[in-house]
Each structure stands twice: as structure tokens, then as C-alpha cells.
């Protein structure tokens, strides 16, 4: 039994590695193409190329997510703490999805101006922010606004995303961060459970907690709280 599991684990790791190589090659090729072709093509064509690049980067993040998922199952998640500006990190994540916002007919607001310096694993926190932004994009009603907020309160950093999207019933909301959990709700698409579960585990590793609220007026708020 253990031998079979070891073979499965080895196969899983090999698949992750084999997926990374072509995805990274696609990203480098698209970035190189955009650097050389940008002044010569129409904006619509440029947007399509940018959308393709973002799709490749999404696949890259998904493969990285699977790698973290494996590590959580087989070893402790090792955090690399450093001091960084959470506001700048949020803005970077928002910049990366601007083309997707355009094609999904959504707008986003983030008004925080001053720095919020925290001590955390920058890469892992960015993964959580990216996952929550991706969920907001996937489920927000067209022609609506996604409101992003970040603040410090009582020694903790609080990050929230509020959007107009389908109401999530209390039972589904309570279990939404659980591993392998699927619900008969608008939030049962492939990849959502995995992303939210991993986000929850990353935040727990930082001694924090996730935020999930749903209101019957079709307004939802997701986010996290971590010690500064």
C-alpha cells in the first residue's frame, strides 16, 4: 500500500514538473512577443495577446497551487517571513487582472494610499490575494464594481473584497474553505474549493483567519485577517 502511494506521489510531482516547463516557455514567448510587437498592432489585438498571456500565467498559478496542495498533505508549509508593503502587493495583483476586468465588464476600486507594512510570507500572501481576486472576477455580476479594502486594526491587517454576486447560503458558506467540499451553490465550480482551501491554510499558517460573508441582497465579502 505504501509502495503504491509512493508511486502516486512520484507521478504527481513529475506531472507538476512537466507542466511547468511548457507553461513557463509560453509565458516567456508571449512576453517577448508583446515587448516587440506592441507599437505595431491595434489595441484590440494587443488586448487579445495580453489576455492570452494572462491565461498562461493563470495556468502557472494553478500548477503552483497544486504544488502547495501536495506539500500541505505531505509536509508542513514553510513560511519565509519578510517585511513588505501590503498595499503595494495588492496593487500589483490588481494590475495583473486589469485586462480580465475589461473583458468581463467589471470595475474595481482600491483607495488605500498610505503604506501598510507587515511581516509575513510575501509570496504566499500574494497567492491568497490572487485567489480571492480570481473568485471575485468569476462570480461578480457584469457591469458591477469590486470593492477592495485594506486597513490595520488592533495589530492586525484586514484585507477584504466585496462584490455583487449570487447569495451563498449559510451552510455552504460555513464549509466553503473545507478540503474537497462541494456544495449545491453558485460557488461549486472546479478550482474554487481548492483555491479557497489553500488560501485558508496559508492564512492559518500566519496565525490569521479567513473572512466570508454573504448577504441576501447578492453582496459577498471575502478576505483575511493576519497579525502585523
C-alpha positions in Angstrom: 0.0 0.0 0.0 2.8 2.4 1.0 4.7 1.5 -2.2 1.7 2.3 -4.4 1.2 5.6 -2.6 4.9 6.5 -3.1 4.5 5.8 -6.8 1.4 8.0 -6.9 3.3 10.8 -5.1 6.2 10.5 -7.5 3.9 10.6 -10.5 2.1 13.7 -9.1 5.4 15.5 -8.6 6.5 14.6 -12.1 3.3 15.8 -13.7 3.7 19.2 -11.9 7.3 19.5 -13.1 6.4 18.5 -16.7 3.6 21.1 -16.8 5.8 23.9 -15.5 8.3 23.7 -18.4 5.9 24.4 -21.4 3.8 26.9 -19.4 7.0 28.9 -18.5 8.1 28.7 -22.1 4.7 30.1 -23.3 4.9 33.0 -20.8 8.4 33.9 -21.9 7.4 33.7 -25.6 4.3 35.8 -25.1 6.2 38.4 -23.0 8.9 38.6 -25.7 6.2 39.0 -28.5 4.4 41.8 -26.6 7.7 43.6 -26.0 8.5 43.7 -29.7 5.1 44.0 -31.3 3.2 46.5 -29.0 3.8 49.7 -31.1 2.8 48.0 -34.4 -0.6 46.5 -33.7 -4.1 47.7 -32.9 -5.3 47.9 -29.3 -7.8 45.1 -29.8 -5.1 42.7 -31.0 -2.9 43.8 -28.2 -5.6 43.1 -25.7 -6.1 39.6 -27.1 -2.4 38.9 -26.7 -2.4 40.2 -23.2 -5.4 38.1 -22.4 -3.5 35.0 -23.7 -0.5 35.9 -21.6 -2.8 36.2 -18.5 -4.3 32.8 -19.3 -0.8 31.3 -19.3 0.0 33.0 -16.0 -3.2 31.6 -14.6 -2.2 28.1 -15.5 1.2 28.8 -13.9 -0.5 29.8 -10.7 -2.8 26.8 -10.8 0.3 24.4 -11.1 1.9 26.3 -8.2 -1.3 25.8 -6.2 -1.2 22.1 -6.9 2.4 22.0 -5.6 1.4 23.7 -2.4 -1.6 21.4 -2.1 0.8 18.4 -2.2 3.1 20.0 0.4 0.2 20.6 2.8 -0.8 17.0 2.5 2.8 15.6 3.0 4.8 18.2 4.9 4.4 21.4 6.8 4.1 24.6 4.7 7.4 26.6 5.3 6.9 30.3 5.5 9.6 32.8 4.6 8.9 35.9 6.6 9.9 39.3 5.4 8.7 42.9 5.8 6.8 44.4 2.8 4.1 46.8 1.9 0.7 45.0 1.7 -0.8 47.9 -0.2 1.8 47.7 -3.0 1.3 43.9 -3.2 -2.5 44.4 -3.6 -2.0 47.0 -6.3 0.4 44.6 -8.2 -2.3 41.9 -8.1 -5.0 44.3 -9.4 -2.7 45.5 -12.2 -2.3 41.8 -13.3 -6.0 41.4 -13.8 -6.9 44.7 -15.5 -7.3 43.1 -18.9 -9.6 40.4 -17.4 -11.7 43.1 -15.7 -12.2 44.8 -19.1 -13.3 41.6 -20.9 -15.7 40.6 -18.1 -17.2 44.1 -18.0 -16.2 44.8 -14.4 -14.6 47.7 -12.5 -12.5 47.6 -9.3 -11.8 50.2 -6.7 -8.9 50.4 -4.2 -8.4 53.7 -2.5 -5.7 53.0 0.1 -2.9 55.4 -0.3 -0.5 55.0 2.6 1.7 52.0 3.2 0.8 49.1 5.4 3.9 47.3 6.4 3.5 43.7 7.6 5.8 40.8 8.4 4.7 37.7 6.5 5.5 35.4 3.6 5.1 37.7 0.7 4.7 35.0 -2.0 2.1 33.1 -0.1 0.1 36.2 0.8 0.1 37.2 -2.8 -1.3 33.8 -3.7 -4.2 34.3 -1.3 -4.9 37.8 -2.7 -4.7 36.4 -6.3 -7.1 33.6 -5.4 -9.7 35.9 -3.8 -9.4 38.4 -6.7 -9.9 35.5 -9.2 -13.0 34.3 -7.3 -14.4 37.8 -7.3 -14.0 38.1 -11.1 -15.5 34.6 -11.7 -18.7 35.3 -9.8 -19.3 39.1 -9.9 -22.3 40.2 -12.0 -21.4 42.1 -15.2 -21.2 45.9 -15.0 -20.6 45.9 -11.3 -17.9 47.2 -9.0 -15.5 45.1 -6.9 -14.5 47.0 -3.8 -11.1 46.2 -2.3 -10.2 47.4 1.2 -7.2 47.1 3.4 -6.6 48.5 6.9 -4.8 48.0 10.2 -6.9 47.4 13.3 -5.8 46.3 16.7 -2.5 45.0 15.5 -3.8 43.1 12.5 -4.0 43.7 8.8 -7.5 43.2 7.4 -8.0 42.6 3.6 -11.5 42.4 2.1 -13.1 42.1 -1.3 -16.7 43.0 -1.7 -18.6 42.2 -4.9 -22.1 41.8 -6.3 -22.6 38.1 -6.8 -25.0 35.2 -6.0 -26.0 34.8 -2.4 -24.3 31.8 -0.6 -26.5 30.0 1.9 -25.2 29.7 5.5 -24.4 26.0 5.3 -22.4 26.4 2.1 -20.6 29.5 3.4 -19.6 27.7 6.6 -18.0 24.8 4.6 -16.6 26.8 1.7 -12.9 26.6 3.0 -13.0 22.9 3.6 -10.9 20.5 1.6 -12.7 18.6 -1.2 -16.0 20.1 -0.2 -18.5 20.7 -2.9 -21.9 22.4 -2.5 -25.0 22.8 -4.4 -24.4 26.5 -4.7 -23.2 29.1 -7.2 -19.7 28.5 -5.7 -19.2 24.9 -6.8 -17.1 25.4 -10.0 -13.9 23.5 -10.5 -10.9 25.0 -8.8 -12.9 27.2 -6.3 -12.7 24.7 -3.4 -9.0 24.1 -3.9 -8.1 27.8 -4.1 -10.1 28.7 -1.1 -8.9 25.7 0.9 -5.3 26.6 0.2 -5.9 30.3 1.0 -7.3 29.3 4.3 -4.4 27.0 5.1 -1.9 29.8 4.2 -3.7 32.3 6.4 -3.9 29.8 9.3 -0.2 29.3 9.0 0.2 33.0 9.6 -2.0 32.7 12.7 -4.8 34.5 11.0 -8.3 33.7 9.8 -10.4 34.0 6.6 -13.4 36.2 6.2 -16.5 35.0 4.4 -19.8 36.9 4.5 -22.9 36.6 2.2 -25.9 38.8 2.1 -29.3 38.2 0.6 -29.1 41.4 -1.5 -26.5 39.5 -3.6 -23.4 41.1 -1.9 -20.5 38.9 -0.8 -17.3 39.8 1.1 -14.2 37.6 1.3 -10.9 38.3 2.8 -8.5 37.6 5.6 -7.0 38.9 8.9 -3.4 38.4 9.8 -1.2 39.8 12.6 1.0 42.6 11.5 
